[in-house]
Amino acid sequence: MFHSGAKLWARLLHMTTQNAVRHAVIPAAGRGTRFLPATKTVPKEMLPVVDKPAIEYTVEEATDAGIKDVLIITSSSKHAVDDHFDACPELEGALEKSGKTKLLESINRYRELAHVHTVRQGHPEGLGHAVYQARDHVGDNPFAVLLPDDLMHPEDPLLQAMIEVRNRLGGSVVALLKVTPEQATAYGSAEVSAVDPEKLQGLSVEPGRVLQLEQVVEKPPIEEVLSEYATVGRYVFDPAIWPILETLPPGRGGEIQLTDAFARLIDVPKDQGGGVYGVVIEGRRFDTGDKLGWLQAQVAFGLEHPELGQPLREYLARMEK
C-alpha cells in the first residue's frame, strides 16, 4: 500500500512540475534599425534605461514571476547580451580592490536572477521563427515569452498574473492592451469574450481583467480591427504551440508570425492544450523599441530612482519655466 501511494505521489509531483511555468524565452535577435546609428555596434536590448540595460529589466520580471530558466534568442552581433549575464573577473576584482561595494553588487546582480542561456536565431525569419529556436531547450513544458521592447513597470505583476490564469484555466495566455483603432493596426487585434468570474475566484488578478480570445489577426487594416484590445509583448504558451510553429507558413511581411501561431491554438481542443485567454494590462508599459517610448521610460524610471529622482524632478521643473 505504501509503495502504491508513493508511486501516486511521485506521479502527481511530476504532473505538477510539468505544468509549472519555469521557462521563459526572450527574443532579442532584431537589428534595432529604429535606433541607428546607436545600434550599429551596441545591441538595442543593451541600451540603458537609467542605469541598467533594458533586457535586464525583462529578466528580472521573469525571475520575479517564478521563472527559473531563461533562454535569450540572439544573433551573431549580440555578444554583449551573453557577456552581460556572465562573470567579469577582472572588473569584479578591480571593484573589490577599490572598495566600490555597491558597483560590485550591481554587476553581480545577474547571480540572483534566473539562469540565463542564449542561442542564435541565424536567419531572421520572424518572431514565430525566433521563438521556435527554443523548442529543444524548453521541451514539452509550458513557457513564457517576453519581448524586451515591451518594458512593463513592476507596479503591475502582469506575468505572474498570466501564469496564475494559465494554472487555473489551462491553454495559453497573452497580454492585452487597450488601444485605438489606429493603434490596433500595429498589433494583433483580438476579438474577446468574458470569462465566468467563478472560474477565477482566489486569483490575484481581478476577474474583469481576464478575457477569452475568440479570434486574433496580425496588424489588420483599420476597417478589420476586431476590438479595442490588442495582443502585446507577454505570452504564456502551452507546448501545443510547437507543432504549429514547426509547420506554420510565412504570414504578413513574408515572416513566420507568432500571432498566426497562437491564433490557431484558439480552435485546438482544451484537452490538447488549446484555448487562449488574455489578461488586460493595468500598469505602465513602455515601448522601448521606439525612441519616444525609450525616452518616456528614462523619465519614468529616472524619477523613481532613489538617488536621481529628486534632482531629475527639479531639473524638469526648471525646464517647464
N, C-alpha and C positions, 0 to 999 in steps of 0.2 A: 504493500500500500504506500509506504514512504517513497519507494523508488518511482512508482507511478506518479505520485504527487510532485516529486522533484522534476520529473520529465515535463509535466504540465507547466510547472513554474518556469522552467527554462524556456519552454516554447512561448509562453506569454511574454517573458522578458525579451526574447528575440523579436517578437512581433512589435513590442513597444519600441525597441531600438530601431527596427526597420522603419517604423512610422515617424520617428522623431526627425525633425529637420535640423541636421547638424552640418550640412554642407552649404556653401554659398559659391556662386560664380560671379565674377566681376569682369565683364567685357571691357577691355581697355586697349584695343588694337587700332583704334582710329588714328587718322593722320593729324587731327586737330587743325585743319586748314583755316577755320574761322579765327584762330589766334595767331596766324602768321604775321610777322616774322618770329614772334616769341617762341613758337613751337617748331622752328626749323631744327633745333638741336635738343630742346627740352620737351619731354612728353607733356601733353596737355594736362594729364592727371597729376603731374608733379608741380604744376603752378600752385603757389601757396595761397591759402585763404587765411590771412593774418600770418600765423607762424607755423602752419602745418600744410603739407600738400593735400589737395582735395581728396585724393584716394585714401589717405589715412583716416579721414572722417568716415569714409564709406566702410572701411574695415572695422573701425570702432563701432559703427552702427550694427554691423553683423555680429560682432562679439557680444555687444550688449543684449542682442536678441537670442543669445544662447548658441550661436554658431561656433563650432569648434574647428572647422576646416574651411579655408578659403582658397579657391583657385582663380587666379587672375589671368585672363586671356590677353596676351601681349603680342607685339610684333618685333621684328628684328632691330628696330630703332629705339626700343624701350628698356635698355639695360638698367636705366636709373630706377625703374619701378622695382626690379629684382633687388637692386642694391639697397633700396630704402628699407626693406623689411629683412635686412640681414645685419650681421655684426660688422663693425668697423673698428678693429682692434687698435689701429694707430691713433684714430681720433679719440676713442674711448680712453686710451692710455694718456693722451695729452690733456684731456679734460680732467681726468682724475688727478694727474700730477699737479695741475694748476689749481686744484680745489674748486673747480666750477661744477659743483654737485648738481645744480638744477639743470644745466645744459646736458650733463651726462645722463640724467634721468630722462630728459626729453628725447634723446636719440636712442635710448634703450627701451622706450615705451612699447616698441614692437613685441617685446618679450611677453607682455601682458595680454596681447591680442590673440585672436585665433591663429592657428598655424597657417602660414601663407605659402602657397606654391604658385608657380607660373608655368604656362605653356603657350607656345606661339600659335597664332591662327594660320600663318602662312599667307595664302591668298585672301584678300578681303572680299568676301562674297556675301556680306550682310550680317545682321545681328543674329539671325537664326543660325547661320553657319558658325559664327563665333561661339555661341552657347553650346553647339553640338560638339565642339572640341573638348568639352568636359565629360563627355559620355563615359569614357573608360575610367576616369578618375572618380566620378560620383557613383557610377554603377546604378543598381536598381533601388535607389533611395530618393525620397523627396528632397528637393533642394531649392534654395532661394537664388534669385538673380537680382543683382543690384547694379544699376547703371550709374557710374561715378559722376556723370554730368548732372544727375539729379541729386543735389545736396539737401538732405532732409534735416531740419532743425531737431535737436534732441527733445524739444518740448512735446513732440508727438511721437511716441514709440511705435511708429507705424508698422515696421517689420515684425515686431513682437506681436502686435495685434493680428497681423495677417497669418502668422504661424498658429496663433490660437484658433483662428477661424478654420484653417486647414485641419487642425487636430480635431475640431468639433464636427465639421461638415464633410471632410474629405475633399477629393478633387484638387483643383488648383485655385490660387487666389492672386488677384492683381490689384495694384493701387489705382484708384480712380481720382481724377482731378476734375473739379467743376470748371468748365471753360465756355467761352462764347462760341458761336458757330464759326466765326473766322479762325479762332484759335484751334478749333477741333480739326481743321484741315491739315494740321501739322502733326497730329497724333493718331492713335487708334480710337475711332469713335465707337461707343458702346451703347447698345440697347439693353436696358436693365429692367429687372422686376424686383419686387420686395421679397424678403426672406421672413418666414414665420419667426417672430420675436421669441417664441417659446424655445426654439432650437438654439437660441443664443444666450439663454439665461446663464448667469455665472461668469460670463466672459468680461474682460476688462474693457472691451470695445463696446460703445453704445450700439444697440441693435439697429438704430436708424442709419448707421454708417455702413452697414453690410447689405450688399445687393447681389442679385444673381444675374450673370450675363446671359442674355438670350442671343446676342449677335454682336460681332465686332468687325469693323472694317478699317484697314490701314489707310490713313491720310486720304479720306474721301473728298471729292469736290463739295463745296458748301451746300449744294442742293441735296446731297446724300448723307449729310450729317445725321446721326441716329438719335442723339440726345445731348444734354448738357454735360455728360460725363465722358471723359477720355481716359485711356489707359496710359500710365506713365511709370517708368523708372524702377518699380519694385514689383517682384513676382515671386510666388512660391509655387513650384510646379510638382505635380505628381510625375513619377518616372514614365507614365504613359505617354509623355510628350516625345520621348526618344525615338520610337519608330516613326512618328510623324515627321520629325526633323530629318530623319535619315533619308526619307524619300520625297520630301517637300520640294516642289519645283520653284524656280525663282518667281518672285511676285513683283510688286511695284519697284521700279528702278532697276529691274533685272537682278535683284538680290533676294536671298532667302530671308524672308521676313519672319521675325519671331511672332508678330501679331497673327500672321496667317496660320502658324502652328497651333497657338492656343485657341484660335477660333474653331479649329477642328475638334478640340477637346470638349467643346460645349455639347456636341452631339454624341460623344462616347458614353456608353452606359456607366452609371455610377460605380457598379461593382467591378469595372475595369479601369477605374481611376479617372473617369470623366467627370464633367461638371466644372464650371468656372464661376467663382464668386469675386466680388470686388469689395475693397474697403476704402471708403472716401477719406482723402487726406484732409485733416483739420489744421495741422500745424503749418509752419512756414516751409516752403520749398523754393530752392534757388536753382535756376538753370545755369550751372557754371560752365556749360559748353557754349554759352553765349556771352559776349563781352559785357553787356549791360547786367545780365544776371550774375556774372562773376563779381562785378563791382558792387552790386547790391549785397552779395554775400560778404564781401570785405567789410562793408559798413556795418551790417547787422552783427556779425561775429566780432568785429572790432569794438563796437560799443559795449559788448558783453565781456570783453577781455578784462581780467582783474587788474592789469597794470596799464593797459592802453585805453580802456573805456572812457575814463573821465577826461584825459587830455584830448582824446578824439572828439568827445561831445563838446568840449569848449571850443575846439577848432571849427567844428561845423557850425556852432552858434555864431562865431565871428564871421564865417563865410556868408551867413544869411543877412548880415547887416549891410 
